[in-house]
């Protein structure tokens, strides 16, 4: 897929105070890492980043630095990256920090890709339950060819059957690196809830107890 432009601002200050000031402006602190080059502290526009990430976690971002960061000879131009990590506040869940990994569009990279189930498993009609063992695999591809997800057809699954990595079909130019025999998903029998020992004992005691019978007193002669 084509890269998506992302506005990037230089960041001189670090720490909680500067980070809070950035967030009030709709920005989030970030760092861009590149092999053989010192990490670059930057700030990203949150709404732009959200829109870009809607295309998938592995979307290629073209970093468009503000004019003050172009440098002599435009050294900041022509830089591309993928999102390596998103850090969220543990309670309030707002985006706290972003790690970017810069890539060469002509060099393959490795990245995790989500698995998306398609179709309706045949065994569901018999009460089967889909049980995921893993929901992603690692693939190798050029940054521009990295898929957002891989489809897994589950329509033929019956109770007791499963699908492995081998069932995935990778697009041209994409290599799946995981063991082909690794299990991805199974259709298991319906789960039966087994009472705990305490629950079983309480139920047995309740059944053994005789209810008090309230009746009329016998008539005295």
C-alpha positions as CSV (number, residue, x, y, z in Angstrom):
1,X,0.0,0.0,0.0
2,X,1.1,3.6,-0.5
3,X,2.7,5.4,2.4
4,X,0.7,8.0,4.4
5,X,2.1,11.4,5.2
6,X,2.4,12.3,8.9
7,X,3.3,15.7,10.1
8,X,6.3,15.7,12.4
9,X,7.6,18.5,14.8
10,X,11.0,18.7,16.4
11,X,11.0,18.2,20.1
12,X,13.7,19.9,22.3
13,X,12.3,19.3,25.8
14,X,11.6,16.1,27.6
15,X,9.9,15.2,30.8
16,X,6.3,15.2,32.2
17,X,5.8,19.0,32.0
18,X,6.7,19.4,28.3
19,X,4.7,16.3,27.5
20,X,1.6,17.7,29.2
21,X,2.0,20.9,27.2
22,X,2.2,19.0,24.0
23,X,-1.0,17.1,24.7
24,X,-2.9,20.3,25.3
25,X,-1.9,21.2,21.7
26,X,-3.2,17.9,20.3
27,X,0.3,16.5,20.0
28,X,2.0,13.4,21.5
29,X,5.7,13.0,22.3
30,X,7.5,10.4,20.2
31,X,10.9,9.1,19.2
32,X,12.0,7.9,15.8
33,X,14.7,5.2,15.8
34,X,16.9,4.4,12.8
35,X,19.9,2.0,12.4
36,X,23.2,3.8,12.5
37,X,21.6,7.2,13.5
38,X,20.9,8.8,16.8
39,X,17.2,8.6,17.9
40,X,15.2,11.7,17.0
41,X,12.9,13.2,19.6
42,X,9.7,14.4,17.8
43,X,6.1,15.2,18.4
44,X,3.1,13.9,16.3
45,X,-0.4,15.2,15.7
46,X,-2.7,12.8,17.5
47,X,-5.6,13.0,15.1
48,X,-3.3,12.5,12.1
49,X,-1.8,9.5,13.7
50,X,-5.2,8.0,14.5
51,X,-6.3,8.4,10.9
52,X,-3.1,6.8,9.6
53,X,-3.5,3.8,12.1
54,X,-7.0,3.2,10.7
55,X,-5.2,1.7,7.7
56,X,-3.5,-0.9,10.0
57,X,-0.8,-1.2,12.6
58,X,1.9,-1.8,9.9
59,X,1.0,1.2,7.7
60,X,4.1,3.0,6.3
61,X,4.3,6.6,7.4
62,X,6.1,9.3,5.4
63,X,7.6,11.6,8.0
64,X,6.9,15.2,6.9
65,X,9.1,17.4,9.2
66,X,8.1,21.0,9.8
67,X,10.1,23.6,7.9
68,X,12.4,24.4,10.8
69,X,13.6,20.8,10.8
70,X,14.6,20.5,7.1
71,X,18.2,21.2,7.8
72,X,20.9,21.8,5.2
73,X,20.2,19.9,2.0
74,X,16.9,18.7,3.3
75,X,18.4,15.9,5.4
76,X,15.0,15.3,7.2
77,X,13.3,14.6,3.9
78,X,12.6,11.1,2.5
79,X,12.3,9.4,5.9
80,X,9.7,6.6,6.3
81,X,8.7,4.7,9.4
82,X,6.4,2.2,10.9
83,X,4.9,2.3,14.4
84,X,6.9,0.1,16.8
85,X,5.0,0.8,20.1
86,X,2.1,2.8,21.4
87,X,2.1,3.6,25.1
88,X,-1.2,4.5,26.8
89,X,-1.9,5.9,30.3
90,X,-2.7,2.8,32.4
91,X,-5.9,4.4,33.8
92,X,-7.1,7.2,31.6
93,X,-6.0,5.4,28.4
94,X,-4.9,8.5,26.5
95,X,-1.9,8.1,24.2
96,X,1.3,8.9,26.1
97,X,4.2,8.2,23.8
98,X,4.9,6.7,20.4
99,X,8.0,4.8,19.2
100,X,8.7,4.8,15.4
101,X,11.1,2.6,13.6
102,X,12.4,4.1,10.4
103,X,12.6,1.8,7.4
104,X,14.1,1.6,3.9
105,X,11.3,1.0,1.4
106,X,13.6,-1.3,-0.6
107,X,14.6,-3.5,2.3
108,X,12.3,-6.2,3.8
109,X,11.2,-6.0,7.4
110,X,9.6,-8.4,9.9
111,X,6.5,-7.6,11.7
112,X,3.5,-9.2,13.5
113,X,0.3,-9.4,11.5
114,X,-3.2,-10.0,12.8
115,X,-5.3,-13.0,11.7
116,X,-8.9,-12.4,10.7
117,X,-11.3,-15.3,10.7
118,X,-13.7,-15.4,7.7
119,X,-16.7,-17.6,7.1
120,X,-18.9,-19.4,9.6
121,X,-17.6,-22.7,11.0
122,X,-19.8,-25.6,10.1
123,X,-19.6,-27.1,13.6
124,X,-21.1,-24.1,15.3
125,X,-24.6,-25.5,14.5
126,X,-23.7,-28.4,16.7
127,X,-22.8,-26.2,19.6
128,X,-19.1,-26.0,18.9
129,X,-17.0,-23.0,20.2
130,X,-14.2,-21.3,18.4
131,X,-11.0,-21.4,20.5
132,X,-8.1,-19.2,19.4
133,X,-4.6,-20.4,20.2
134,X,-3.0,-17.4,18.6
135,X,-4.3,-14.4,16.7
136,X,-1.2,-13.2,14.9
137,X,1.8,-14.4,13.0
138,X,5.2,-12.9,12.1
139,X,5.8,-12.1,8.4
140,X,8.6,-10.7,6.3
141,X,7.9,-8.3,3.4
142,X,8.9,-4.9,2.0
143,X,7.4,-2.1,4.1
144,X,5.0,-1.2,1.4
145,X,3.8,-4.8,0.9
146,X,3.2,-5.5,4.6
147,X,-0.5,-6.6,5.0
148,X,-2.8,-5.2,7.6
149,X,-4.1,-8.7,8.4
150,X,-4.3,-12.2,6.9
151,X,-7.6,-14.0,6.4
152,X,-8.2,-17.5,7.7
153,X,-11.2,-19.4,6.3
154,X,-12.9,-21.3,9.2
155,X,-16.0,-22.4,7.3
156,X,-14.9,-26.0,7.1
157,X,-14.3,-26.5,10.8
158,X,-16.2,-29.2,12.6
159,X,-16.1,-30.0,16.3
160,X,-12.6,-31.5,17.2
161,X,-11.0,-30.0,14.1
162,X,-8.3,-27.2,14.0
163,X,-6.4,-25.0,11.6
164,X,-2.7,-24.4,11.6
165,X,-0.4,-21.6,10.2
166,X,-0.3,-23.7,7.0
167,X,-3.9,-22.8,6.2
168,X,-3.0,-19.1,5.8
169,X,-2.5,-17.8,2.3
170,X,0.1,-15.0,2.1
171,X,-0.1,-12.3,-0.6
172,X,2.7,-12.2,-3.2
173,X,5.9,-10.8,-1.8
174,X,4.9,-11.8,1.8
175,X,6.6,-14.7,3.7
176,X,5.1,-16.2,6.8
177,X,7.9,-17.0,9.3
178,X,6.0,-19.1,11.9
179,X,6.0,-22.9,12.1
180,X,3.5,-24.1,9.5
181,X,2.2,-26.8,12.0
182,X,1.6,-24.3,14.8
183,X,-2.1,-24.3,15.7
184,X,-4.1,-21.1,15.2
185,X,-7.7,-22.0,16.1
186,X,-9.8,-25.0,17.0
187,X,-13.5,-25.8,17.2
188,X,-14.1,-27.4,20.6
189,X,-17.1,-29.0,22.2
190,X,-19.5,-26.7,24.2
191,X,-18.1,-26.0,27.6
192,X,-19.9,-27.6,30.6
193,X,-19.7,-25.7,33.8
194,X,-18.5,-28.0,36.6
195,X,-19.4,-26.9,40.2
196,X,-16.6,-26.4,42.6
197,X,-16.3,-28.7,45.6
198,X,-17.8,-26.0,47.9
199,X,-20.8,-25.5,45.5
200,X,-21.3,-29.3,45.2
201,X,-21.3,-29.7,49.0
202,X,-23.7,-26.9,49.5
203,X,-26.1,-28.4,46.9
204,X,-25.9,-31.8,48.5
205,X,-26.6,-30.3,52.0
206,X,-29.6,-28.5,50.6
207,X,-31.0,-31.6,49.0
208,X,-30.5,-33.6,52.2
209,X,-32.2,-31.1,54.5
210,X,-35.9,-31.9,55.1
211,X,-38.2,-28.8,55.0
212,X,-40.2,-28.0,58.1
213,X,-43.8,-29.1,57.7
214,X,-46.4,-26.7,59.3
215,X,-49.7,-28.4,59.8
216,X,-52.8,-28.2,62.1
217,X,-52.5,-29.6,65.6
218,X,-54.3,-33.0,66.2
219,X,-57.8,-32.6,67.6
220,X,-58.0,-33.5,71.2
221,X,-60.9,-35.8,72.2
